[in-house]
Amino acid sequence: MNTRCGTIALSGRPNVGKSSLLNKLIGQKLSITAHKPQTTRHALLGIRTIDDTQYVYIDTPGIHGQAKRTLNRVLNKTASSAATGADVMVLVVQALVWTADDALALEVVQRQGKPWILAVNKVDLVKPKEKLLPWIQSLEGVDDAVTVVPISATKGDNIDVLQNEIKALLPLADFMFDGEALTDRSSRFLASELVREQLTRFLSQELPYAISVEVEEFHQSDNLARIASVIWVEKNSQKSIVIGKGGKNLKEIGSRARREMEQLFDSKVHLQLWVKVKDGWSDDAAMIRNLGYEPD
């Protein structure tokens, strides 16, 4: 057998750049990104095939210790479950920052018993650069990493180095997916994520964590996709924020999401958005299940 193929779990605490890294590794935007912690809520497969190697990356929710709501506990479970069975682990941390949640993520990675790489992200922000090496050497518990790779997921620094290190750890195996495959997720799922991304980016200061998106209709024909989505919030006051004065916010969010969809789907998109209130949905196991999350 002359081909290599395997799954690579990208693990770490919230907001260290796992989703940005996934997008760089597969060479296309797939996973949504925002500066707000816990933007990623699902384990998302990103696939890249280069010559004789197929990389099946898994972008996971950020692992965090303060998991009071049902949704937060579900996300931690999703992150741990996604790592189980992966051939290679990549622990992503932020340069010069180490928290209790990083230590928790390290435990999850080490528990898998698989070869793993420490990817130190955001090194472009380190000044002076001489601070980086002593900080890496001071980290406890990372001695069993196969290697340490300093990267910048946003700028693309050392991404090729990281990918080569991963390749060396992948097993000899047949490809799991078609060589042109990008993900195993449906267009409907990706559409809902792109709406949530723009909500998180555009209203990150005004809205709390509890917001979700459900695509109720998705019809694609020829060069047009017709998509109808519901934005779920927990309070009427949040609904007013999403809609904005005269519908201004909702219109802008829809416009931004539509442009992202047109680029991803390579077609025109007609997008309709509604905002609905479901009190306490982020602590409602049935609602969480209906929105595509997997509760305890």
N, C-alpha and C positions, 0 to 999 in steps of 0.2 A: 504494500500500500504506500503510495507516494504523496497522499494528501494529509494535511493536518486540519483538525476541526475540534472545537470545544467551546464550553460556556465560560464566560469570564464575568464574575460578579463585581460590580463597582460598589463598594461599601464605604460608610463613613457617617459622621453626624450630619445634621442638617446644614445646608448653606456652605458646604466646602467646595462646591463646583462639580459634583458628579455628573449632572445633566449636561453641563457645558462640555465636560470631558467626553461623554458619550457622543455628542454631536461632532466633536473634532475627530474622534476615533473612526467614526463611520463616514466622515466626509460630507455630512449633510445634516441640516437641522431636523431632528426627530423629536427629541425630548424637550419639553417646555422648560424655560428658565426664567427666574426672577430673583430679586435680592431677598425676598421674604422667605424665612425658613419654612420647611415642609411644603414647598411648592410641589415636589414629586410625591404622589400618593399611591402610585401603582408600580409594580415591577414591570419595566418596559424592555422588551428585547430590541436591540439594534444590531443588525447583521451587516458584516462587510466581508466580501470575498476578494482576496488579492492572490492571483495566480493559483498556487497549490494550497492556499490556506484560507479557511473560513473562520472568522471570528464571530462568536455569538455573545455579544455584550448584554449584560443585564443591569439596567439603571434601577437602583433600589431607593425606597424612601429613606430619609435620614433617620438614623438610630438615635433616640433621645431617652433620657431617664425620667423626665417629668411627663408621664403619660396618664393624665387624669381622666380625659374623656374617652368614650368608647372608640371614637375615630383614631385617636392617638395610639391607643393600645393595638388597634388593628394594623396601623402602619408599622409599628415595631414588629408585629408578627409577620407582616408581609416582607419586611426587610430581612428578617432572619430566615424565613422560609425560602426566599429567593436565593439566598446564599447556599442553602443546602443542596449538595449535589453538583455544584459548580466545579469545573476542572481547575480553575485558577481564580484566586481572589486578588483584588486590588483595593487596598485600604487608602482612601483619599483623605488627606489632612491639609489644613491650611498652614502655610509656612509661618513659623514663630508663634503659633497658637496651638495649645493643647488643653483640652477641657475634660471634665468628667465624662461627657458624652463621647469624646474621642476614645477614652479608655474603654468605655462600654462597647464601642464599635470594634476596637481591637480584640476584645474578648470574643465577640461574635465571629470575627475572621479566624482567630486561632482555634476556635472550637471546631471548625470544619475539618481541620487536619489536612488541608490541601496547600500546595505551594502558594505563597502570596508575595505581592510586591507592595512596597510602600511608595505611593505617589504623593510627593509634597507639592501641592498646588499653590498658585499665586506667588511664585518666586519673583515675578516681575515687580512686585510691590515691596520686596525686601531691600532696604537701604540702610547701611552699606551691605553689600553682598557677603562680606566676611562674617556676618552674623549667622548665616545659614548653617554652615557645617557644624559649629559647636552646638547649635540648637538640636540638630539631628542626632548628634552623638550623645546628647543628654537625655534623649527619650528612653524611658524604661519599657522593657517588654517587647521591643521591636527587633531584637537581635536575630530572631528566627526568620525574618524576611529574606527572601531570595536576593533581593537587591532593593536599593532606594533610588528613585528617579525624580529629580526636581523638574517640575513642569509649570507651564502656564496654559491652562485650558482655553482662556480667552484669546491669547496671542498665538497659540499653537506651538510654543517652545517645547522641544523635546518629545513631542507626541510620537514622532517616528521612532525614537529611542525606546519609549515605553512599549509601543506596539511590537517592536522586535524582541524585547525581553519577554513579552507575553507569548509570542510565537514559539520561542524556545521551550516554553513550558506546556504547550498544547500537545495532546496525544495524537498519534497517527490514527486517523479515522476518516471515514467517508463524510462528505458534506451532509449537514442536517437539512439544509434548505437549498432552493434553487440559487444559482450564482448571482441572479439579479435581485434577489429578495432584499428588502430593507428592514422589515419587521414582520412579526406574526400578528400584529394588532390590526383591527378593522379600520376603515376610513371613518366610520361613525365614532369610534373611540378617539381617534386622532383629532377629529373636529371638536369634540367636547373639550379636549385638553387645550386646544388652541384658543378657545373662548375663555377658559379658566386662566390661561396665561395672561391674556390681555386684561382681564379683571384684576388679577394680582398685581400686574405692573401699573395699571392706570389708577387703581384705587387702593394701593398698598397702605397708605397712611390712614385712610378713612374707614376701611372695612376690616373687621376681625378675621380670624382664621376660618370661621365656619361659613364657607361659601362653596357651592359645588355646581356642576353643570351636567344636565342630562339632555342628550340628543333624542328627541321624540320622533323625528322624521329625517330620513336621509335617502334621497333619490338621485341617482347619477345616470345621465344619458348623454351620449355624444360629447359635447364640450360644455356641459352645464351640470352643476351639482346643486340641488335644492335641499337646504338644511334648515330644520326648525329645532331650536334648543330652548330649554328652560333653565334659568339661573335660579338656584335655590338659596335662600337666605333664611336666617332664624327670626328676624324681627322686621316689623313694618318700617322702622326707621332705617334699617339697612336697605330695604327695597327702594326707599326714596333716594338714598345715596347712589345706588346703582343706576337708577333711571336718570337722576339729575334734573336740573331745572329745564322744563320744556323738553325732556328726553335727551338732553345734550350728551350726558355721560354714556348712556346706552347706545346712542348713535355712534359715538366715537369708538367705543369698545367693539361694536359690531363691524365698523369699517376696518379697524386694525386686524381683527380676527379674520375677516373675509380676505384681506390681502395675503395673510399668512397661509390660509387654506388654498388660495389660488396658486400660490407658489409650490405648495406641497403636492396638491392633486393635479397640477398642470392643466387646470380647466377653469372656466368662469364659475363663480359661486353666487348663489342667491341665498342670503342668510337672514333668518328671522329669529329674533330673541324676545323671550318673555321673562319676567321676574315674578317668582312666586315665593310665598312665605310658608315655612314649615318650622314651627317652634321647636327648638332643641334637637334639630335633626342630627347634629354631630354626636349626640349621645343616645341616638335611637338605632338599635342594632338592625331592626327591620328596614328602616330607611337607608341605612348604610349599605345593606345587602342589595337593595333595589338600585342603588346608584353604582353598583359594580364593585364595591369593596367587600372584603371577606372578613366578617367578624369572628371573634373568639368562639 
